[in-house]
Every structure is written in structure tokens, then in C-alpha cells.
Amino acid sequence: MEEDSDIKTLQEILSHKQRGDIAGLLTECTSEISQSTQYGSHWNSFIASFIIRAPVKQFYALKALSEDDKQLLKDSVIEIYPLEEDGLEIVTVEYKLLRNTVKDVASPVEKMSAKSDVQIFVSYSTLDKQIAGSVKETLANAGFTVFLAHEDIMPSSEWVEVILDNLNSSDIFIPLITTNFKESDWTAQEAGFALSKGTLIIPVSIDGRMPFGFISRFQALKIDPMYIARDAKQIVDTILERAQTLPFKYRLVNSIIAKFSASDGWGQAGDLAILLEKLIEPDVEQINKIFESAAANYEIYKSFRARSSIERLYEKYEDKISEPVKEKLREEFPSLFPAPVDVADGKDE
């Protein structure tokens, strides 16, 4: 399981306070923030709860902590999220059971599925269509299939049915939270559909507006509207960080590898190669596909950044790469196969 950054920081704070016993209870836990629509005590701040999801044993141990220890834990959380204007005001720390959804390998059903890509539904106000278009481009460049209502629906289509079909088939739901989003007639309904279906929801705050209603439980990524293309890469990183727990992990890895294989420029090849380094435990078939692509695509093996990533990946996965694939690599990546040193009877010449 990927480490939760807030939990990791919380453990470090508690260890610094010489409370390693409490820090140990947070092992394998995850966190999230549930924000209400109520304003806090500072200007434009919102009241929020910090939720710790823990395995069964830790869950009951956390609930059994003394009130003083629970207050210490809350104070430590507040050190991560100090009260400030336009921010969150953590008023409670809650403990909930962590459901184990980790899949170590792809199931036969997933591997045989006709669905081969990872589909993302971006929910947005039409007033924010330029922002949505930039987000879509970044996600598509990483190998995802992205649906934008209004842009991807033909005028003659029954657009409500098309939206419902795409909501139903999407793996990830990304609401672009702006003032316009809340005022839209459709976005809240789209969010409700995704929530009821159990779709992975990753809210994105564009203008400082935070998730509201039922999706307020999800912590939002913050994107500067002046740097959409740059900051939208956070979404990709967040998806990859959660990959190990996702039921579509196998398709996720395949989608990125397929995009990498089809790289049509040195820059794109370099960007995608860096993403490959962030993949969690690809299987042997996927690993070999990465290196086959690197040896076959001119845009990859001539890209300095891509080559650097491939060299690091080779060092990591060398024992899982087949001999036929290694032979293909020898011509374009000779540095991976240094010539053996010839030592003549141990004597210097």
C-alpha cells in the first residue's frame, strides 16, 4: 500500500513528541478530510473533520485511547493543517474502519475484460470549458480516455443518455470545483451519480472553492488557473499513488504503457517514461512490453529523458526481462550491456 502523506507526517510528529506508541497505531492507516459547508472562526475558513481509516486492530486501539491522547492526536493533526484564512478548520478527528480493497495481481476477469482503457469523466460548468479542455489534454497525454460533456457529444445525440452511459462506464470521476460548478444545473447530479456508483472521485479545486455536499468528504487537489497544464499533472500522480488499491490497476498500467509505446516525440516519450517509474508492481508481461517499446520506437530511444528512465527501470526489473527482449535492447541501449573485462592471467600489461 502506498504511504498516505498526512499519516506519514502525523507519525513523524508523534515520534518527535516521543509518542511512538500512538504513531505505531497509524501504520497501514489512510486519511481523508470531510469538509462541511459551514464557515469556521477565521475569514472564509471551512469547518472540517480529519478522518483516520484504520485496520480492525488499530481501529479499536485508537478508539480506546484516553481523552488526553486523543487531544494530542488532534493537536498534531492541526499542526499539519493550521487554522488560517481561506483554509480548513479541523474541529474533530474521527476513526473509521479501513476496508481492504487491495488487489495484488489482476484477476483473470480483469485481464479478459473487453474494456482495455481507463475512462475518466470530467464534470464541469460550461463556463469553465477552457479549463476543462486543458485538464483533459493533460490526462489524455498520460494515456487516459477522458470524457467531457458538451465537447464530446454530437449535437444530434440524446445527450442525457450519452452522459449517463459515460458516467456509468467511467472508472474515475473528476469534478472541477469552481463557483460556476455549484451554480450549474447538472454537475451536482453527475457527482451524486458517481458517488452512488462507487466511482473513484478526485475533486479538483480551481479557484479556491472546496467540495460541497456529499463529495465534501474528499480532499481536493488545488490547481492554479494560470498554470492548468502544469498543475493538472497532480491528478495523474494522485491516481498512480492510489493504483495499488484500484480494481482497474491492470488496465491503468496497460494504458500508460500503450501511450508510451506510441510516443511521437522526444518530450512525450520522456514524460511518459517518468510516469512508468511511478507504476506500482507491473506484471512480467507489462514489464517486457515497456522494454520492447523502448527498443522499437525511435522517439523513445533517442529521447535523453526517456533513456535515463529506461536505464533505471532496467536496473530495477532486469531479472524479469526475457532474453529475446534483452537482445532487442542491445542495439539501441548498449550501455545496459557493458563488455566483460578481459583480465589476462592477473598481470598488468
C-alpha positions in Angstrom: 0.0 0.0 0.0 1.3 3.5 -0.8 2.0 5.6 2.2 -0.6 8.3 3.0 1.4 11.6 3.2 -0.7 13.0 6.0 -0.4 9.8 8.0 3.3 9.7 7.5 3.7 13.3 8.6 1.5 12.6 11.6 3.6 9.6 12.6 6.8 11.8 12.4 5.2 14.5 14.6 4.1 11.9 17.2 7.5 10.3 17.2 9.1 13.7 17.7 6.8 14.1 20.7 8.1 10.7 22.0 4.7 9.0 21.4 5.9 6.2 19.2 3.1 4.1 20.7 0.4 6.2 19.1 2.5 6.6 15.9 2.6 2.8 15.6 -1.2 2.6 15.7 -1.3 4.6 12.4 0.7 2.0 10.4 -1.3 1.0 7.4 -3.9 3.7 8.1 -5.2 6.2 5.5 -6.7 9.6 6.0 -9.2 11.9 4.4 -10.8 15.2 5.2 -14.5 15.7 5.4 -15.4 19.4 4.9 -18.7 20.9 5.9 -20.3 23.9 4.2 -20.2 25.8 7.5 -17.7 28.7 7.8 -15.2 28.4 10.6 -13.9 31.0 13.0 -11.5 32.6 10.5 -12.3 34.6 7.4 -13.7 32.2 4.7 -12.4 29.1 6.5 -14.5 25.9 6.5 -15.1 23.5 9.4 -13.7 20.1 8.6 -13.1 16.7 10.2 -9.8 14.7 9.8 -10.8 11.0 9.3 -8.4 8.2 10.0 -9.3 4.9 8.4 -7.6 2.1 10.2 -7.4 -1.8 10.0 -9.6 -3.5 12.6 -6.9 -3.9 15.3 -5.7 -0.3 15.1 -9.3 1.0 14.8 -10.3 -0.3 18.2 -7.0 0.7 19.8 -7.4 4.2 18.5 -10.9 4.4 19.8 -9.7 3.2 23.2 -7.1 6.0 23.6 -7.5 8.2 26.6 -9.1 11.7 26.1 -5.6 13.2 26.7 -4.1 11.0 24.0 -6.9 11.8 21.6 -6.4 15.5 22.2 -2.7 15.0 21.5 -3.5 13.3 18.2 -5.9 16.1 17.3 -3.3 18.8 18.2 -0.8 17.0 15.9 -3.3 17.0 13.0 -3.8 20.7 13.5 -0.1 21.2 13.2 -0.4 19.8 9.7 -3.5 21.9 8.9 -3.1 25.1 11.0 -6.1 27.4 11.1 -5.8 30.2 8.6 -7.9 32.4 6.4 -9.4 30.6 3.3 -8.4 27.3 4.8 -9.7 24.3 6.7 -10.5 24.4 10.4 -10.1 20.9 11.8 -12.5 20.6 14.7 -12.7 16.8 15.1 -10.6 13.7 14.5 -12.7 10.6 13.6 -11.8 6.9 13.4 -13.3 4.6 10.8 -12.6 1.1 9.7 -10.4 0.7 6.6 -11.9 -1.7 4.1 -9.2 -3.8 2.4 -9.6 -3.4 -1.3 -6.0 -4.2 -2.3 -5.6 -6.5 -5.3 -2.0 -7.8 -5.6 -2.5 -9.0 -9.2 -5.0 -8.6 -11.9 -7.8 -11.1 -11.8 -8.5 -13.3 -14.8 -11.7 -11.5 -15.3 -9.9 -8.1 -15.4 -7.3 -9.4 -17.9 -10.0 -10.9 -20.2 -12.2 -7.8 -20.0 -13.1 -6.2 -23.3 -12.5 -2.8 -21.6 -8.8 -2.0 -22.1 -8.5 1.6 -21.2 -9.1 3.7 -18.0 -12.0 6.1 -18.5 -12.3 9.5 -16.7 -15.4 11.6 -16.6 -14.6 15.3 -16.0 -17.6 17.2 -14.6 -17.5 21.0 -15.0 -19.6 24.0 -15.8 -19.7 25.0 -19.4 -18.4 28.4 -18.3 -15.2 26.6 -17.4 -14.8 24.8 -20.7 -11.3 26.1 -21.4 -10.1 24.9 -18.0 -11.7 21.5 -18.6 -10.1 21.2 -22.0 -6.6 21.8 -20.6 -7.3 19.2 -17.9 -8.5 16.7 -20.5 -5.4 17.3 -22.6 -3.0 16.6 -19.7 -4.9 13.4 -18.7 -5.1 12.2 -22.3 -1.4 12.7 -22.8 -0.9 10.3 -19.8 -2.9 7.6 -21.5 -6.4 8.0 -20.1 -9.6 8.2 -22.1 -11.3 11.4 -21.0 -15.0 12.4 -21.5 -16.1 16.0 -21.4 -19.8 16.6 -21.7 -20.7 19.2 -24.3 -17.4 18.8 -26.1 -17.6 15.0 -26.7 -21.3 14.8 -27.5 -22.5 15.2 -31.1 -25.4 17.8 -31.4 -27.7 15.1 -32.7 -27.1 12.7 -29.8 -29.6 12.2 -27.0 -27.1 13.9 -24.7 -28.6 12.9 -21.4 -28.3 9.3 -22.3 -24.8 9.8 -23.5 -23.8 11.5 -20.2 -25.4 8.6 -18.2 -23.6 6.0 -20.3 -20.3 7.7 -19.8 -20.9 8.2 -16.0 -21.8 4.5 -15.8 -18.7 3.3 -17.7 -16.1 5.7 -16.1 -13.5 4.5 -13.6 -12.7 7.9 -12.3 -14.9 11.0 -11.7 -13.1 14.4 -11.6 -15.3 17.4 -10.6 -13.7 20.7 -11.4 -14.9 22.7 -8.4 -15.4 26.4 -9.1 -18.1 28.9 -8.3 -19.6 28.1 -11.7 -19.6 24.4 -10.8 -22.0 24.9 -7.9 -24.3 27.1 -9.9 -24.6 24.5 -12.7 -27.9 22.6 -13.1 -26.1 19.3 -13.9 -22.8 19.0 -12.0 -24.3 18.1 -8.6 -26.4 15.4 -10.3 -23.3 14.0 -12.0 -21.5 14.0 -8.7 -24.4 12.2 -7.0 -24.4 9.5 -9.7 -20.7 8.9 -9.4 -20.9 8.7 -5.6 -23.8 6.2 -5.6 -21.9 4.0 -8.1 -18.8 4.0 -6.0 -16.6 5.6 -8.7 -13.2 6.9 -7.6 -13.7 10.6 -7.0 -10.9 13.1 -7.2 -12.2 16.7 -6.7 -10.1 19.5 -8.2 -10.4 23.0 -6.7 -9.7 25.6 -9.4 -10.5 29.0 -7.7 -10.2 28.0 -4.1 -13.8 26.7 -3.9 -13.9 23.4 -2.0 -16.0 20.3 -2.5 -19.5 20.6 -1.0 -22.4 18.3 -0.2 -21.8 14.6 -0.3 -18.4 14.9 -2.0 -17.1 17.2 0.7 -15.6 14.1 2.3 -12.9 14.0 -0.4 -9.8 16.2 -0.1 -9.5 18.3 -3.2 -6.4 18.9 -5.3 -5.7 22.6 -5.8 -4.8 23.9 -9.3 -3.8 27.4 -10.1 -6.0 28.6 -13.0 -2.9 30.3 -14.5 -1.0 27.0 -14.7 -3.5 24.4 -15.5 -1.3 22.2 -17.8 1.4 22.2 -15.1 -0.7 21.6 -12.0 -3.1 19.1 -13.7 -0.2 16.6 -13.5 -1.1 16.3 -9.8 -4.2 14.4 -10.9 -2.1 11.8 -12.7 0.3 11.5 -9.8 -2.7 11.1 -7.4 -4.1 8.3 -9.5 -0.8 6.5 -9.6 -0.3 6.9 -5.9 -3.6 5.0 -5.3 -3.0 2.5 -8.1 -2.3 -0.4 -5.7 -5.8 -0.3 -4.2 -7.7 0.3 -7.5 -9.8 -2.5 -9.1 -8.6 -1.3 -12.5 -4.9 -1.3 -11.7 -4.1 -3.7 -14.5 -5.8 -1.5 -17.1 -4.3 1.6 -15.7 -0.7 0.2 -16.2 -1.6 -1.1 -19.6 -3.0 2.3 -20.7 0.2 4.2 -19.7 2.4 1.6 -21.4 0.3 1.8 -24.6 0.6 5.6 -24.7 4.4 5.2 -24.1 4.7 2.7 -26.9 3.1 5.1 -29.3 5.2 8.2 -28.3 5.5 10.5 -31.2 8.0 13.0 -29.8 11.1 13.0 -27.5 9.3 15.2 -25.0 6.3 13.0 -24.8 8.5 9.9 -24.5 10.4 11.5 -21.6 7.2 12.5 -19.8 5.7 9.0 -20.1 8.9 7.3 -19.2 8.9 9.2 -15.9 5.3 8.0 -15.3 6.5 4.4 -15.9 8.9 4.8 -13.0 5.9 5.6 -10.7 4.0 2.4 -11.6 3.3 0.0 -8.8 4.3 -3.6 -9.5 3.6 -4.1 -13.2 3.5 -7.8 -14.1 6.1 -9.6 -16.1 4.2 -9.2 -19.4 3.8 -5.4 -18.8 7.5 -5.0 -17.9 8.6 -6.7 -21.1 6.2 -4.6 -23.2 7.9 -1.4 -21.8 11.3 -2.5 -22.9 10.1 -3.9 -26.3 8.6 -0.4 -26.9 11.8 1.3 -25.9 13.8 -0.7 -28.3 11.4 -0.3 -31.2 10.4 3.3 -31.1 12.9 5.9 -32.4 11.2 8.7 -30.4 11.9 6.7 -27.2 15.4 5.6 -27.6 16.5 8.9 -28.9 15.0 10.8 -26.0 17.6 11.7 -23.4 15.0 11.8 -20.6 13.3 8.6 -21.7 16.7 6.8 -21.9 17.5 7.8 -18.3 14.2 6.4 -17.1 14.6 3.2 -19.1 18.1 2.7 -17.6 16.7 3.0 -14.1 13.8 0.7 -14.9 16.2 -1.9 -16.4 18.2 -1.9 -13.2 15.0 -2.5 -11.2 13.5 -5.2 -13.4 16.5 -6.9 -15.1 15.7 -10.3 -13.7 12.1 -10.1 -15.2 13.1 -9.2 -18.7 13.2 -12.0 -21.2 16.3 -12.8 -23.2 14.6 -12.1 -26.6 13.7 -8.6 -25.3 17.2 -8.0 -24.0 18.6 -8.9 -27.4 16.3 -6.2 -28.9 17.7 -3.7 -26.4 21.3 -4.3 -27.1 21.4 -2.3 -30.3 19.8 0.9 -29.0 20.8 0.7 -25.4 24.4 -0.7 -25.5 25.2 1.0 -22.1 22.9 -1.6 -20.4 25.3 -4.3 -21.5 28.9 -3.4 -20.7 31.5 -5.5 -22.3 33.2 -8.0 -19.9 36.6 -7.0 -18.6 39.4 -9.2 -20.0 41.9 -9.9 -17.3 45.0 -11.7 -18.7 46.3 -14.1 -16.0 46.0 -11.3 -13.5 49.1 -9.5 -14.9 49.4 -5.8 -15.7 50.4 -5.0 -19.3 
